[in-house]
Amino acid sequence: MPPLNIGFVLTRLSGTDGVTLETWKWVRVLEEWGHRCFFFAGVSEAPPERSMVVPEAHFQHPDVLRIQRDLFDDLKRDQTTSRQVTRLKNFLKQRLHRFARTFALNLLIVPNALSLPMNVPLGLALTEFIAETGMMTIGHHHDFYWERTRYLVNAAADYLRAAFPPALPTLYHVVINSLAQQQLAWYAGINSLVIPNVMDFETPPEPPDAYADDLRQELNIPEGAYFILQPTRIVPRKRIERAIELVRRLNRPAVLVISHAAGDEGMEYARYLKEYAALLGVDVRFAAARIARHRSRDAQGRKVYALADVYQKADLVTYPSQVEGFGNAFLEAVYYRRPLVCNLYAIFRLDIQPKGFRVLTFDEFINDRVVEDVRTVLEHPERAQAMIEHNYRLGLKHFSMRVLRRRLGLLLSLCLGESHGCPPEG
């Protein structure tokens, strides 16, 4: 199998968001097969010698934020915004050409930057770059603009039709759930391959070690209180207020720990959650500063815990999202063998629940039944053991790295020919 130089282009390759985590899993598989991976992003945790960091590619760059505010606040945009979009698009396109030359790229993989318009100039630059070079490209689409209410009213219809996603002869499309596959065909007439999010179920997690023995103490979780984990970013569609309500209605000593940061969609929702928790008298920890993908130390010398540490110390995981592209936190809870309470969001109903997973569920709102179910699991953990072992076996069958290897190998065969498919297993 001839090795490839593969370039990943995304707004952010950093932290514990789902797009970043799934990108690293793809990188792992591709490098196992002997390919070399390089990275173009607004912020990147990849090795510097294999990265091109362009701050204007990040969705939080000041120029990008100004453009986005005008594009997605009403039905009319200012002429200055159009000029700024063109200027930034041309700048980013030049950097993409330099990226391709510098690392002699054979293939481009674009996680989410051609589906969710968080950086419109980057999507347009990518579209023109692919059209001009004819480079084989895989668009790895986690979310689409039509799934997000904040993009429905816009002055960017021409940009959205052109680049989110574009229809180009050398661009192959991957989605992470079957509903997105149907919608992409309906909205844009584009065929796609489903590759779900995965976890390394073939390799069970290492048992907890001494590093995380003080995690509860460091997060100021009182002795005897339940540790309830909300392992998501703080954005409105995660509906974290439902988790706060659940903790309140449990009527047991408990602390809700929110592991990820706010800011991707502003800070108003985080402020609302703090006020709501205070109103209900719920103890909440906003712990993103102490939790990362890997263990480390912060600027004050305090421990930063890996997400794996936090899962393994939690008594229960809450996942009350209204909308999810797939459900990374769901798979993580299954992988770390934690009991889970979950809203019946659409992709869970369609692609996950039919596989037979056993979780505590509710439909849109917290009721007495789910509160009692959660109390039972917390107070009788032996009852959860059969559930979590059953779920792990299903995760191994349906959402393992083996599944990713097979489907990604098929995708490379479609893009580049049979010689670039995955090697035979075993």
C-alpha positions in Angstrom: 0.0 0.0 0.0 1.8 3.2 -1.2 2.0 5.7 1.7 0.2 9.0 1.3 0.8 12.5 2.6 -2.6 13.4 4.0 -3.5 16.9 5.1 -6.3 17.6 7.6 -7.9 21.0 7.5 -10.1 22.2 10.3 -10.9 25.3 12.3 -9.6 23.8 15.6 -7.6 20.7 16.5 -7.4 21.1 20.2 -9.2 20.0 23.4 -12.0 17.5 23.9 -14.7 18.5 21.4 -16.1 15.7 19.3 -14.6 16.8 16.0 -11.1 16.9 17.5 -11.4 13.6 19.2 -12.7 11.8 16.1 -10.0 13.4 14.0 -7.3 11.9 16.2 -8.9 8.5 15.8 -8.8 8.8 12.0 -5.1 9.9 12.2 -4.3 6.9 14.4 -5.7 4.5 11.8 -4.1 6.2 8.8 -0.7 6.3 10.5 -1.1 2.6 11.4 -1.3 2.0 7.7 1.9 3.9 7.1 0.4 7.2 5.9 1.8 10.5 7.0 -0.6 13.1 8.4 -0.3 16.9 8.5 -2.5 19.6 9.9 -3.8 23.0 8.9 -5.9 24.7 11.7 -6.5 27.9 13.5 -5.2 26.3 16.7 -3.5 22.9 16.8 -2.1 20.4 19.4 -0.4 18.5 16.6 3.4 18.4 16.5 4.6 21.8 15.1 6.8 20.2 12.4 3.7 18.7 10.9 1.4 21.7 11.4 0.5 24.9 9.7 -1.2 27.1 12.2 -3.2 30.0 10.6 -5.1 32.0 13.2 -7.6 33.2 10.7 -8.8 29.6 10.2 -10.1 29.6 13.7 -13.8 30.5 14.2 -12.9 32.7 17.2 -10.5 34.9 15.2 -11.7 38.5 15.6 -12.1 39.1 11.8 -14.1 35.8 11.5 -16.4 36.8 14.4 -17.1 40.1 12.8 -18.0 38.5 9.5 -20.2 35.8 11.2 -22.1 38.3 13.2 -23.2 40.2 10.1 -23.9 37.0 8.1 -26.1 35.3 10.7 -28.1 38.1 12.3 -30.6 39.1 9.6 -31.4 38.7 5.9 -29.1 41.5 4.6 -25.3 41.8 4.8 -23.2 44.9 4.5 -21.0 45.5 1.4 -18.0 45.7 3.8 -18.7 42.2 5.0 -18.7 40.8 1.4 -15.3 42.5 0.8 -14.0 41.1 4.1 -15.2 37.6 3.1 -13.4 37.8 -0.2 -10.2 39.1 1.3 -10.1 36.5 4.0 -11.1 33.7 1.6 -8.2 34.6 -0.8 -5.7 34.8 2.1 -6.8 31.4 3.4 -6.7 29.9 -0.1 -3.1 31.1 -0.5 -2.2 29.4 2.8 -3.9 26.2 1.7 -1.8 26.1 -1.5 1.3 26.7 0.6 0.2 23.9 3.0 -0.2 21.5 0.0 3.2 22.4 -1.5 5.1 22.3 1.8 4.0 18.8 2.7 3.5 17.4 -0.8 0.0 16.4 -0.1 -1.8 13.5 -1.9 -5.1 13.7 -0.1 -7.1 16.2 1.9 -9.5 15.4 4.8 -11.7 18.2 6.0 -13.5 17.6 9.4 -16.6 19.8 9.6 -15.2 22.9 7.9 -17.2 22.2 4.7 -20.5 21.5 6.5 -20.9 23.8 9.5 -20.3 27.4 8.6 -18.5 28.6 11.7 -15.9 30.1 9.4 -17.4 31.0 6.1 -14.2 32.3 4.4 -12.4 29.0 5.2 -15.2 27.0 3.6 -15.1 29.1 0.5 -11.3 29.0 0.4 -11.4 25.2 0.6 -14.0 24.9 -2.1 -11.9 27.0 -4.5 -8.7 25.2 -3.5 -10.2 21.8 -4.3 -11.7 23.1 -7.6 -8.4 24.6 -8.7 -6.2 21.7 -7.8 -8.4 18.7 -8.3 -7.0 17.2 -5.2 -8.8 14.2 -3.9 -10.6 15.3 -0.7 -12.8 13.7 2.0 -15.3 15.9 3.7 -15.9 14.5 7.2 -19.2 16.1 8.1 -20.3 16.1 11.7 -23.0 18.8 11.5 -24.8 20.8 8.9 -26.1 24.3 9.0 -29.7 23.3 8.4 -29.5 21.4 11.8 -28.8 24.6 13.7 -31.4 27.3 14.4 -28.7 30.0 14.7 -28.0 29.6 10.9 -31.6 29.6 9.7 -31.9 33.4 9.4 -28.9 34.5 7.4 -27.5 36.8 4.7 -25.2 34.1 3.4 -27.4 31.9 1.2 -25.0 32.2 -1.7 -22.1 31.1 0.4 -24.0 28.2 2.0 -25.0 26.9 -1.4 -21.5 27.2 -2.7 -19.5 25.6 0.1 -21.5 24.0 2.9 -21.0 21.5 1.4 -19.9 21.9 -2.2 -20.5 19.4 -4.9 -17.2 18.8 -6.6 -16.0 15.8 -8.7 -13.0 15.1 -6.4 -14.8 15.6 -3.1 -16.1 12.5 -1.3 -18.5 13.0 1.5 -18.7 11.2 4.9 -21.4 11.7 7.5 -21.6 10.3 11.0 -25.3 9.1 11.0 -27.9 7.8 8.7 -30.3 10.8 9.1 -27.5 13.2 7.9 -27.0 10.9 4.9 -30.7 11.2 4.0 -30.7 15.0 4.6 -27.5 15.6 2.5 -29.1 13.8 -0.4 -32.3 15.7 0.1 -30.8 19.2 0.6 -27.9 19.0 -1.8 -28.3 16.0 -4.0 -25.1 14.6 -2.7 -24.3 10.9 -1.9 -22.3 10.1 1.2 -20.9 7.2 3.2 -21.8 6.8 6.9 -18.8 6.3 9.2 -20.0 6.5 12.8 -18.1 7.9 15.8 -16.1 5.1 17.4 -14.1 4.2 20.5 -11.3 1.7 21.0 -13.5 -1.0 22.5 -10.9 -3.7 21.4 -8.6 -2.2 24.0 -10.4 -1.7 27.4 -9.4 1.3 29.4 -6.6 1.0 31.9 -7.9 0.7 35.5 -7.7 3.9 37.6 -4.3 4.6 39.1 -3.0 6.8 41.9 -2.9 10.0 39.7 -6.6 10.5 40.0 -7.1 9.4 43.6 -7.4 13.0 44.6 -9.8 14.1 41.8 -12.9 14.3 44.0 -11.0 16.3 46.5 -9.5 18.6 43.9 -13.0 19.2 42.4 -14.3 19.9 45.9 -16.8 17.0 45.9 -17.9 16.4 49.5 -17.4 12.9 51.0 -20.6 10.9 50.5 -21.9 13.0 47.6 -22.6 11.4 44.3 -20.3 12.5 41.4 -22.6 13.2 38.4 -20.7 13.9 35.2 -22.0 16.1 32.3 -19.2 15.5 29.7 -20.1 18.0 27.0 -19.4 21.5 25.8 -21.6 24.3 27.3 -23.8 25.1 24.4 -27.6 25.4 24.4 -28.4 22.3 22.4 -26.8 20.2 25.2 -29.7 21.2 27.4 -27.6 21.0 30.6 -30.4 22.5 32.6 -32.1 19.1 32.4 -29.1 17.6 34.2 -29.3 20.3 36.8 -33.0 19.6 37.3 -32.3 15.9 37.6 -29.7 16.4 40.3 -32.2 18.6 42.2 -35.0 16.1 42.0 -32.8 13.2 43.2 -32.9 14.8 46.7 -29.6 13.2 47.5 -26.2 14.8 48.2 -24.7 15.2 44.7 -22.4 17.4 42.6 -22.8 18.0 38.9 -19.4 18.3 37.2 -19.4 19.9 33.7 -16.2 18.8 32.0 -16.0 21.0 28.9 -15.7 24.7 28.3 -18.1 27.4 27.2 -17.4 30.0 24.5 -18.0 28.2 21.2 -21.4 29.9 21.0 -20.9 32.7 23.5 -21.1 32.8 27.3 -24.8 33.6 27.8 -25.8 30.0 28.3 -23.1 29.4 30.9 -24.3 32.4 32.8 -27.9 31.1 32.6 -26.8 27.7 33.9 -25.0 29.2 36.9 -28.1 31.3 37.7 -30.4 28.3 37.2 -28.3 26.0 39.5 -28.3 28.7 42.2 -32.0 29.1 41.9 -32.5 25.3 42.4 -29.8 25.0 45.0 -27.7 22.5 42.9 -24.0 22.2 43.4 -22.3 22.5 40.0 -18.6 22.5 39.1 -17.5 24.1 35.9 -14.3 22.1 35.6 -13.0 22.6 32.1 -9.8 24.2 33.4 -8.9 21.0 35.2 -9.9 18.5 32.5 -8.2 17.9 29.1 -7.5 15.1 26.6 -4.3 14.2 28.4 -2.9 14.6 31.9 -0.8 17.7 32.5 -0.3 20.6 34.9 -1.8 24.1 34.7 0.0 27.4 35.1 -0.5 27.2 38.9 1.1 23.7 39.0 -2.3 22.0 39.7 -3.1 18.7 38.2 -5.1 18.6 35.0 -6.9 15.3 34.7 -7.6 13.4 31.5 -11.2 12.9 30.5 -10.7 9.2 31.1 -9.9 9.9 34.8 -13.1 11.9 35.2 -15.3 9.2 33.6 -13.8 6.5 35.8 -14.5 8.4 39.0 -18.0 9.4 38.1 -21.0 7.6 39.6 -23.3 8.6 36.7 -23.1 10.3 33.3 -25.9 12.7 32.2 -26.5 13.2 28.5 -29.6 15.3 28.1 -28.9 16.8 24.6 -31.6 18.0 22.4 -29.6 17.6 19.2 -26.4 15.6 18.5 -24.6 14.7 15.3 -23.9 11.3 16.8 -23.0 11.1 20.5 -19.4 10.9 21.5 -20.3 11.2 25.2 -22.6 8.3 24.9 -19.8 6.1 23.5 -17.4 7.3 26.1 -19.8 6.4 28.9 -20.2 3.0 27.4 -16.4 2.6 27.0 -15.6 3.6 30.6 -18.5 1.4 31.9 -20.5 4.1 33.5 -24.3 4.1 33.9 -25.9 6.7 31.7 -29.1 8.8 31.7 -29.9 10.1 28.2 -32.5 12.1 26.4 -34.0 10.3 23.4 -32.5 12.7 20.8 -33.1 11.8 17.1 -29.8 10.1 16.3 -30.0 8.0 19.4 -33.5 6.8 18.4 -32.4 6.1 14.9 -28.8 4.8 15.0 -28.0 3.8 18.6 -31.1 2.6 20.5 -32.1 -0.1 17.9 -28.8 -1.8 18.5 -30.1 -2.8 22.0 -28.2 -0.5 24.4 -29.5 -0.5 28.0 -29.6 3.1 29.3 -31.8 5.2 31.5 -33.8 7.4 29.1 -36.3 10.2 29.1 -38.2 11.9 26.4 -37.7 15.7 26.4 -38.3 16.4 30.1 -37.3 14.9 33.5 -40.2 13.0 35.1 -40.6 10.9 38.3 -39.9 7.6 36.5 -36.4 8.6 35.4 -35.6 10.2 38.8 -36.5 6.9 40.5 -34.5 4.9 37.9 -31.5 7.0 38.6 -31.8 6.7 42.3 -32.0 2.9 42.0 -28.8 2.8 39.9 -26.9 5.1 42.3 -28.0 3.3 45.4 -27.7 -0.2 44.1 -24.7 -0.1 41.7 -24.7 -3.9 41.4 -27.9 -3.5 39.4 -26.0 -1.4 36.8 -23.2 -3.9 36.3 -25.1 -6.2 33.9 -26.3 -3.1 32.0 -22.8 -1.6 31.5 -21.2 -5.0 30.5 -24.0 -5.6 28.0 -23.4 -2.1 26.6 -19.7 -2.6 26.3 -20.2 -5.8 24.2 -22.5 -3.9 21.9 -20.0 -1.0 21.6 -17.4 -3.5 20.6 -19.7 -4.9 17.9 -21.0 -1.7 16.4 -18.8 1.2 17.2 -15.2 -0.1 17.6 -12.0 0.9 15.8 -12.5 -2.2 13.7 -15.6 -0.6 12.2 -13.6 2.6 11.5 -10.8 0.7 9.8 -13.2 -1.2 7.5 -15.2 1.9 6.4 -12.2 4.2 6.1 -10.4 1.5 4.1 -13.5 1.3 1.8 -13.5 5.1 1.5 -9.8 5.3 0.5 -10.4 2.6 -2.1 -13.3 4.6 -3.6 -11.1 7.8 -3.7 -7.8 6.5 -4.8 -8.2 2.9 -6.0 -7.9 -0.6 -4.4 -4.2 -0.3 -3.7 -5.0 2.4 -1.0 -7.7 0.5 0.8 -7.0 -0.9 4.3 -4.7 -3.9 4.7 -6.3 -7.2 5.6 -7.0 -7.6 9.3 -4.9 -10.1 11.2 
